[in-house]
Amino acid sequence: MNMTDIFNGIGHFFQWTFTFMKGFGNKPNIFFWLIIAALFVTWLRMQAKFNKEAKEKNTLQ
């Protein structure tokens, strides 16, 4: 077994994976965007809480 066989095997695996994923359509993109949006909102809420706490303790620079 040489390196060409390994790379061809990896290539065949990815081709098989991508043909399987075609059936999902645009749903994975929507799923990941919803996760990103939820994490972004969570981050903004936490940042607002930290800023409020820092302002109350007079440590906000």
PyMOL Python script that loads the backbone (N, CA, C, O; Angstrom):
from pymol import cmd

cmd.read_pdbstr("""\
ATOM      1  N   MET A   1       0.849  -1.170   0.000  1.00  0.00           N
ATOM      2  CA  MET A   1       0.000   0.000   0.000  1.00  0.00           C
ATOM      3  C   MET A   1       0.896   1.236   0.000  1.00  0.00           C
ATOM      4  O   MET A   1       1.784   1.377   0.841  1.00  0.00           O
ATOM      5  N   ASN A   2       0.649   2.118  -0.948  1.00  0.00           N
ATOM      6  CA  ASN A   2       1.449   3.339  -1.021  1.00  0.00           C
ATOM      7  C   ASN A   2       0.560   4.556  -0.722  1.00  0.00           C
ATOM      8  O   ASN A   2      -0.635   4.422  -0.459  1.00  0.00           O
ATOM      9  N   MET A   3       1.161   5.714  -0.768  1.00  0.00           N
ATOM     10  CA  MET A   3       0.442   6.942  -0.426  1.00  0.00           C
ATOM     11  C   MET A   3      -0.708   7.214  -1.389  1.00  0.00           C
ATOM     12  O   MET A   3      -1.731   7.762  -0.979  1.00  0.00           O
ATOM     13  N   THR A   4      -0.564   6.847  -2.650  1.00  0.00           N
ATOM     14  CA  THR A   4      -1.627   7.070  -3.632  1.00  0.00           C
ATOM     15  C   THR A   4      -2.892   6.322  -3.227  1.00  0.00           C
ATOM     16  O   THR A   4      -3.996   6.853  -3.347  1.00  0.00           O
ATOM     17  N   ASP A   5      -2.735   5.103  -2.751  1.00  0.00           N
ATOM     18  CA  ASP A   5      -3.889   4.328  -2.308  1.00  0.00           C
ATOM     19  C   ASP A   5      -4.586   4.996  -1.124  1.00  0.00           C
ATOM     20  O   ASP A   5      -5.814   5.001  -1.041  1.00  0.00           O
ATOM     21  N   ILE A   6      -3.805   5.550  -0.221  1.00  0.00           N
ATOM     22  CA  ILE A   6      -4.378   6.223   0.949  1.00  0.00           C
ATOM     23  C   ILE A   6      -5.160   7.457   0.521  1.00  0.00           C
ATOM     24  O   ILE A   6      -6.296   7.657   0.953  1.00  0.00           O
ATOM     25  N   PHE A   7      -4.556   8.285  -0.327  1.00  0.00           N
ATOM     26  CA  PHE A   7      -5.233   9.507  -0.773  1.00  0.00           C
ATOM     27  C   PHE A   7      -6.452   9.189  -1.630  1.00  0.00           C
ATOM     28  O   PHE A   7      -7.470   9.876  -1.538  1.00  0.00           O
ATOM     29  N   ASN A   8      -6.360   8.153  -2.462  1.00  0.00           N
ATOM     30  CA  ASN A   8      -7.531   7.758  -3.248  1.00  0.00           C
ATOM     31  C   ASN A   8      -8.651   7.263  -2.334  1.00  0.00           C
ATOM     32  O   ASN A   8      -9.823   7.536  -2.594  1.00  0.00           O
ATOM     33  N   GLY A   9      -8.310   6.550  -1.285  1.00  0.00           N
ATOM     34  CA  GLY A   9      -9.313   6.090  -0.326  1.00  0.00           C
ATOM     35  C   GLY A   9      -9.996   7.248   0.372  1.00  0.00           C
ATOM     36  O   GLY A   9     -11.215   7.252   0.546  1.00  0.00           O
ATOM     37  N   ILE A  10      -9.199   8.234   0.773  1.00  0.00           N
ATOM     38  CA  ILE A  10      -9.771   9.422   1.406  1.00  0.00           C
ATOM     39  C   ILE A  10     -10.681  10.151   0.430  1.00  0.00           C
ATOM     40  O   ILE A  10     -11.765  10.604   0.799  1.00  0.00           O
ATOM     41  N   GLY A  11     -10.235  10.264  -0.820  1.00  0.00           N
ATOM     42  CA  GLY A  11     -11.047  10.928  -1.845  1.00  0.00           C
ATOM     43  C   GLY A  11     -12.356  10.215  -2.096  1.00  0.00           C
ATOM     44  O   GLY A  11     -13.395  10.864  -2.221  1.00  0.00           O
ATOM     45  N   HIS A  12     -12.332   8.907  -2.170  1.00  0.00           N
ATOM     46  CA  HIS A  12     -13.557   8.136  -2.379  1.00  0.00           C
ATOM     47  C   HIS A  12     -14.505   8.286  -1.186  1.00  0.00           C
ATOM     48  O   HIS A  12     -15.722   8.365  -1.355  1.00  0.00           O
ATOM     49  N   PHE A  13     -13.941   8.322   0.007  1.00  0.00           N
ATOM     50  CA  PHE A  13     -14.777   8.514   1.195  1.00  0.00           C
ATOM     51  C   PHE A  13     -15.485   9.860   1.146  1.00  0.00           C
ATOM     52  O   PHE A  13     -16.681   9.939   1.426  1.00  0.00           O
ATOM     53  N   PHE A  14     -14.749  10.937   0.789  1.00  0.00           N
ATOM     54  CA  PHE A  14     -15.373  12.256   0.721  1.00  0.00           C
ATOM     55  C   PHE A  14     -16.411  12.328  -0.388  1.00  0.00           C
ATOM     56  O   PHE A  14     -17.455  12.957  -0.211  1.00  0.00           O
ATOM     57  N   GLN A  15     -16.150  11.706  -1.514  1.00  0.00           N
ATOM     58  CA  GLN A  15     -17.145  11.690  -2.586  1.00  0.00           C
ATOM     59  C   GLN A  15     -18.414  10.991  -2.124  1.00  0.00           C
ATOM     60  O   GLN A  15     -19.514  11.466  -2.402  1.00  0.00           O
ATOM     61  N   TRP A  16     -18.281   9.882  -1.432  1.00  0.00           N
ATOM     62  CA  TRP A  16     -19.438   9.169  -0.914  1.00  0.00           C
ATOM     63  C   TRP A  16     -20.194  10.038   0.091  1.00  0.00           C
ATOM     64  O   TRP A  16     -21.423  10.088   0.070  1.00  0.00           O
ATOM     65  N   THR A  17     -19.455  10.725   0.976  1.00  0.00           N
ATOM     66  CA  THR A  17     -20.073  11.578   1.979  1.00  0.00           C
ATOM     67  C   THR A  17     -20.849  12.716   1.334  1.00  0.00           C
ATOM     68  O   THR A  17     -21.969  13.020   1.745  1.00  0.00           O
ATOM     69  N   PHE A  18     -20.256  13.348   0.320  1.00  0.00           N
ATOM     70  CA  PHE A  18     -20.916  14.490  -0.305  1.00  0.00           C
ATOM     71  C   PHE A  18     -22.139  14.071  -1.112  1.00  0.00           C
ATOM     72  O   PHE A  18     -23.104  14.832  -1.183  1.00  0.00           O
ATOM     73  N   THR A  19     -22.133  12.899  -1.717  1.00  0.00           N
ATOM     74  CA  THR A  19     -23.332  12.447  -2.417  1.00  0.00           C
ATOM     75  C   THR A  19     -24.442  12.152  -1.414  1.00  0.00           C
ATOM     76  O   THR A  19     -25.618  12.364  -1.713  1.00  0.00           O
ATOM     77  N   PHE A  20     -24.087  11.673  -0.246  1.00  0.00           N
ATOM     78  CA  PHE A  20     -25.056  11.435   0.815  1.00  0.00           C
ATOM     79  C   PHE A  20     -25.650  12.748   1.309  1.00  0.00           C
ATOM     80  O   PHE A  20     -26.843  12.820   1.606  1.00  0.00           O
ATOM     81  N   MET A  21     -24.822  13.785   1.398  1.00  0.00           N
ATOM     82  CA  MET A  21     -25.255  15.067   1.937  1.00  0.00           C
ATOM     83  C   MET A  21     -26.092  15.875   0.954  1.00  0.00           C
ATOM     84  O   MET A  21     -26.757  16.826   1.363  1.00  0.00           O
ATOM     85  N   LYS A  22     -26.079  15.527  -0.324  1.00  0.00           N
ATOM     86  CA  LYS A  22     -26.890  16.261  -1.291  1.00  0.00           C
ATOM     87  C   LYS A  22     -28.368  16.196  -0.936  1.00  0.00           C
ATOM     88  O   LYS A  22     -29.116  17.133  -1.214  1.00  0.00           O
ATOM     89  N   GLY A  23     -28.784  15.114  -0.334  1.00  0.00           N
ATOM     90  CA  GLY A  23     -30.184  14.941   0.042  1.00  0.00           C
ATOM     91  C   GLY A  23     -30.666  15.923   1.100  1.00  0.00           C
ATOM     92  O   GLY A  23     -31.866  16.179   1.206  1.00  0.00           O
ATOM     93  N   PHE A  24     -29.757  16.469   1.873  1.00  0.00           N
ATOM     94  CA  PHE A  24     -30.135  17.424   2.914  1.00  0.00           C
ATOM     95  C   PHE A  24     -30.498  18.782   2.346  1.00  0.00           C
ATOM     96  O   PHE A  24     -31.238  19.538   2.976  1.00  0.00           O
ATOM     97  N   GLY A  25     -29.991  19.101   1.174  1.00  0.00           N
ATOM     98  CA  GLY A  25     -30.282  20.398   0.574  1.00  0.00           C
ATOM     99  C   GLY A  25     -29.653  21.531   1.367  1.00  0.00           C
ATOM    100  O   GLY A  25     -28.468  21.495   1.698  1.00  0.00           O
ATOM    101  N   ASN A  26     -30.465  22.536   1.665  1.00  0.00           N
ATOM    102  CA  ASN A  26     -29.974  23.725   2.354  1.00  0.00           C
ATOM    103  C   ASN A  26     -30.172  23.647   3.871  1.00  0.00           C
ATOM    104  O   ASN A  26     -29.814  24.583   4.586  1.00  0.00           O
ATOM    105  N   LYS A  27     -30.727  22.564   4.358  1.00  0.00           N
ATOM    106  CA  LYS A  27     -31.036  22.440   5.789  1.00  0.00           C
ATOM    107  C   LYS A  27     -29.810  22.521   6.697  1.00  0.00           C
ATOM    108  O   LYS A  27     -29.900  23.158   7.747  1.00  0.00           O
ATOM    109  N   PRO A  28     -28.668  21.911   6.356  1.00  0.00           N
ATOM    110  CA  PRO A  28     -27.506  22.076   7.241  1.00  0.00           C
ATOM    111  C   PRO A  28     -27.045  23.524   7.367  1.00  0.00           C
ATOM    112  O   PRO A  28     -26.608  23.948   8.437  1.00  0.00           O
ATOM    113  N   ASN A  29     -27.140  24.281   6.280  1.00  0.00           N
ATOM    114  CA  ASN A  29     -26.750  25.694   6.348  1.00  0.00           C
ATOM    115  C   ASN A  29     -27.653  26.455   7.302  1.00  0.00           C
ATOM    116  O   ASN A  29     -27.178  27.252   8.111  1.00  0.00           O
ATOM    117  N   ILE A  30     -28.947  26.213   7.210  1.00  0.00           N
ATOM    118  CA  ILE A  30     -29.896  26.873   8.105  1.00  0.00           C
ATOM    119  C   ILE A  30     -29.624  26.464   9.547  1.00  0.00           C
ATOM    120  O   ILE A  30     -29.635  27.304  10.447  1.00  0.00           O
ATOM    121  N   PHE A  31     -29.383  25.188   9.764  1.00  0.00           N
ATOM    122  CA  PHE A  31     -29.103  24.677  11.109  1.00  0.00           C
ATOM    123  C   PHE A  31     -27.892  25.374  11.723  1.00  0.00           C
ATOM    124  O   PHE A  31     -27.949  25.819  12.869  1.00  0.00           O
ATOM    125  N   PHE A  32     -26.795  25.471  10.968  1.00  0.00           N
ATOM    126  CA  PHE A  32     -25.586  26.102  11.500  1.00  0.00           C
ATOM    127  C   PHE A  32     -25.777  27.594  11.707  1.00  0.00           C
ATOM    128  O   PHE A  32     -25.244  28.150  12.667  1.00  0.00           O
ATOM    129  N   TRP A  33     -26.527  28.262  10.826  1.00  0.00           N
ATOM    130  CA  TRP A  33     -26.784  29.687  11.027  1.00  0.00           C
ATOM    131  C   TRP A  33     -27.623  29.929  12.268  1.00  0.00           C
ATOM    132  O   TRP A  33     -27.412  30.919  12.968  1.00  0.00           O
ATOM    133  N   LEU A  34     -28.575  29.040  12.557  1.00  0.00           N
ATOM    134  CA  LEU A  34     -29.366  29.187  13.779  1.00  0.00           C
ATOM    135  C   LEU A  34     -28.499  29.007  15.026  1.00  0.00           C
ATOM    136  O   LEU A  34     -28.663  29.726  16.011  1.00  0.00           O
ATOM    137  N   ILE A  35     -27.583  28.052  14.978  1.00  0.00           N
ATOM    138  CA  ILE A  35     -26.662  27.864  16.107  1.00  0.00           C
ATOM    139  C   ILE A  35     -25.777  29.091  16.284  1.00  0.00           C
ATOM    140  O   ILE A  35     -25.581  29.557  17.407  1.00  0.00           O
ATOM    141  N   ILE A  36     -25.242  29.616  15.188  1.00  0.00           N
ATOM    142  CA  ILE A  36     -24.384  30.807  15.256  1.00  0.00           C
ATOM    143  C   ILE A  36     -25.161  31.993  15.813  1.00  0.00           C
ATOM    144  O   ILE A  36     -24.650  32.734  16.653  1.00  0.00           O
ATOM    145  N   ALA A  37     -26.398  32.176  15.345  1.00  0.00           N
ATOM    146  CA  ALA A  37     -27.212  33.295  15.818  1.00  0.00           C
ATOM    147  C   ALA A  37     -27.512  33.158  17.312  1.00  0.00           C
ATOM    148  O   ALA A  37     -27.452  34.141  18.051  1.00  0.00           O
ATOM    149  N   ALA A  38     -27.835  31.942  17.757  1.00  0.00           N
ATOM    150  CA  ALA A  38     -28.127  31.727  19.172  1.00  0.00           C
ATOM    151  C   ALA A  38     -26.894  31.997  20.035  1.00  0.00           C
ATOM    152  O   ALA A  38     -26.998  32.617  21.094  1.00  0.00           O
ATOM    153  N   LEU A  39     -25.740  31.539  19.587  1.00  0.00           N
ATOM    154  CA  LEU A  39     -24.510  31.795  20.342  1.00  0.00           C
ATOM    155  C   LEU A  39     -24.159  33.285  20.362  1.00  0.00           C
ATOM    156  O   LEU A  39     -23.659  33.794  21.364  1.00  0.00           O
ATOM    157  N   PHE A  40     -24.422  33.978  19.253  1.00  0.00           N
ATOM    158  CA  PHE A  40     -24.153  35.412  19.178  1.00  0.00           C
ATOM    159  C   PHE A  40     -25.037  36.175  20.165  1.00  0.00           C
ATOM    160  O   PHE A  40     -24.559  37.068  20.864  1.00  0.00           O
ATOM    161  N   VAL A  41     -26.329  35.825  20.223  1.00  0.00           N
ATOM    162  CA  VAL A  41     -27.244  36.476  21.161  1.00  0.00           C
ATOM    163  C   VAL A  41     -26.819  36.184  22.599  1.00  0.00           C
ATOM    164  O   VAL A  41     -26.851  37.070  23.453  1.00  0.00           O
ATOM    165  N   THR A  42     -26.423  34.950  22.860  1.00  0.00           N
ATOM    166  CA  THR A  42     -25.953  34.586  24.205  1.00  0.00           C
ATOM    167  C   THR A  42     -24.723  35.397  24.581  1.00  0.00           C
ATOM    168  O   THR A  42     -24.617  35.898  25.701  1.00  0.00           O
ATOM    169  N   TRP A  43     -23.801  35.523  23.647  1.00  0.00           N
ATOM    170  CA  TRP A  43     -22.582  36.298  23.905  1.00  0.00           C
ATOM    171  C   TRP A  43     -22.915  37.767  24.194  1.00  0.00           C
ATOM    172  O   TRP A  43     -22.344  38.360  25.109  1.00  0.00           O
ATOM    173  N   LEU A  44     -23.834  38.354  23.421  1.00  0.00           N
ATOM    174  CA  LEU A  44     -24.191  39.752  23.648  1.00  0.00           C
ATOM    175  C   LEU A  44     -24.859  39.941  25.013  1.00  0.00           C
ATOM    176  O   LEU A  44     -24.606  40.937  25.691  1.00  0.00           O
ATOM    177  N   ARG A  45     -25.700  39.001  25.414  1.00  0.00           N
ATOM    178  CA  ARG A  45     -26.340  39.095  26.735  1.00  0.00           C
ATOM    179  C   ARG A  45     -25.304  38.999  27.847  1.00  0.00           C
ATOM    180  O   ARG A  45     -25.360  39.752  28.819  1.00  0.00           O
ATOM    181  N   MET A  46     -24.367  38.081  27.705  1.00  0.00           N
ATOM    182  CA  MET A  46     -23.323  37.947  28.719  1.00  0.00           C
ATOM    183  C   MET A  46     -22.469  39.197  28.774  1.00  0.00           C
ATOM    184  O   MET A  46     -22.103  39.646  29.860  1.00  0.00           O
ATOM    185  N   GLN A  47     -22.142  39.769  27.619  1.00  0.00           N
ATOM    186  CA  GLN A  47     -21.324  40.979  27.582  1.00  0.00           C
ATOM    187  C   GLN A  47     -22.049  42.139  28.249  1.00  0.00           C
ATOM    188  O   GLN A  47     -21.434  42.923  28.971  1.00  0.00           O
ATOM    189  N   ALA A  48     -23.355  42.253  28.012  1.00  0.00           N
ATOM    190  CA  ALA A  48     -24.138  43.318  28.651  1.00  0.00           C
ATOM    191  C   ALA A  48     -24.143  43.136  30.162  1.00  0.00           C
ATOM    192  O   ALA A  48     -24.043  44.110  30.907  1.00  0.00           O
ATOM    193  N   LYS A  49     -24.261  41.877  30.620  1.00  0.00           N
ATOM    194  CA  LYS A  49     -24.241  41.597  32.062  1.00  0.00           C
ATOM    195  C   LYS A  49     -22.885  41.968  32.661  1.00  0.00           C
ATOM    196  O   LYS A  49     -22.819  42.565  33.736  1.00  0.00           O
ATOM    197  N   PHE A  50     -21.815  41.617  31.971  1.00  0.00           N
ATOM    198  CA  PHE A  50     -20.478  41.931  32.470  1.00  0.00           C
ATOM    199  C   PHE A  50     -20.233  43.437  32.481  1.00  0.00           C
ATOM    200  O   PHE A  50     -19.623  43.956  33.416  1.00  0.00           O
ATOM    201  N   ASN A  51     -20.698  44.139  31.460  1.00  0.00           N
ATOM    202  CA  ASN A  51     -20.540  45.599  31.423  1.00  0.00           C
ATOM    203  C   ASN A  51     -21.315  46.262  32.562  1.00  0.00           C
ATOM    204  O   ASN A  51     -20.817  47.195  33.192  1.00  0.00           O
ATOM    205  N   LYS A  52     -22.545  45.776  32.828  1.00  0.00           N
ATOM    206  CA  LYS A  52     -23.349  46.331  33.915  1.00  0.00           C
ATOM    207  C   LYS A  52     -22.659  46.099  35.251  1.00  0.00           C
ATOM    208  O   LYS A  52     -22.601  46.999  36.089  1.00  0.00           O
ATOM    209  N   GLU A  53     -22.142  44.904  35.449  1.00  0.00           N
ATOM    210  CA  GLU A  53     -21.437  44.586  36.689  1.00  0.00           C
ATOM    211  C   GLU A  53     -20.179  45.439  36.848  1.00  0.00           C
ATOM    212  O   GLU A  53     -19.883  45.906  37.948  1.00  0.00           O
ATOM    213  N   ALA A  54     -19.449  45.643  35.776  1.00  0.00           N
ATOM    214  CA  ALA A  54     -18.230  46.449  35.835  1.00  0.00           C
ATOM    215  C   ALA A  54     -18.566  47.913  36.105  1.00  0.00           C
ATOM    216  O   ALA A  54     -17.836  48.603  36.817  1.00  0.00           O
ATOM    217  N   LYS A  55     -19.666  48.379  35.538  1.00  0.00           N
ATOM    218  CA  LYS A  55     -20.067  49.777  35.778  1.00  0.00           C
ATOM    219  C   LYS A  55     -20.486  49.981  37.227  1.00  0.00           C
ATOM    220  O   LYS A  55     -20.186  51.012  37.828  1.00  0.00           O
ATOM    221  N   GLU A  56     -21.186  48.987  37.789  1.00  0.00           N
ATOM    222  CA  GLU A  56     -21.594  49.093  39.201  1.00  0.00           C
ATOM    223  C   GLU A  56     -20.399  49.067  40.143  1.00  0.00           C
ATOM    224  O   GLU A  56     -20.413  49.737  41.176  1.00  0.00           O
ATOM    225  N   LYS A  57     -19.381  48.312  39.807  1.00  0.00           N
ATOM    226  CA  LYS A  57     -18.179  48.222  40.640  1.00  0.00           C
ATOM    227  C   LYS A  57     -17.147  49.298  40.282  1.00  0.00           C
ATOM    228  O   LYS A  57     -16.068  49.375  40.868  1.00  0.00           O
ATOM    229  N   ASN A  58     -17.517  50.119  39.305  1.00  0.00           N
ATOM    230  CA  ASN A  58     -16.653  51.209  38.848  1.00  0.00           C
ATOM    231  C   ASN A  58     -15.299  50.682  38.341  1.00  0.00           C
ATOM    232  O   ASN A  58     -14.250  51.271  38.600  1.00  0.00           O
ATOM    233  N   THR A  59     -15.355  49.574  37.625  1.00  0.00           N
ATOM    234  CA  THR A  59     -14.118  49.007  37.048  1.00  0.00           C
ATOM    235  C   THR A  59     -14.147  49.066  35.526  1.00  0.00           C
ATOM    236  O   THR A  59     -13.247  48.548  34.865  1.00  0.00           O
ATOM    237  N   LEU A  60     -15.176  49.694  34.970  1.00  0.00           N
ATOM    238  CA  LEU A  60     -15.275  49.805  33.517  1.00  0.00           C
ATOM    239  C   LEU A  60     -14.301  50.857  33.033  1.00  0.00           C
ATOM    240  O   LEU A  60     -14.309  51.983  33.531  1.00  0.00           O
ATOM    241  N   GLN A  61     -13.484  50.518  32.093  1.00  0.00           N
ATOM    242  CA  GLN A  61     -12.464  51.456  31.625  1.00  0.00           C
ATOM    243  C   GLN A  61     -12.916  52.206  30.413  1.00  0.00           C
ATOM    244  O   GLN A  61     -12.175  53.038  29.890  1.00  0.00           O
TER     245      GLN A  61
END
""", "prot")
cmd.dss("prot")
cmd.show_as("cartoon", "prot")
cmd.util.cbc("prot")
cmd.orient("prot")
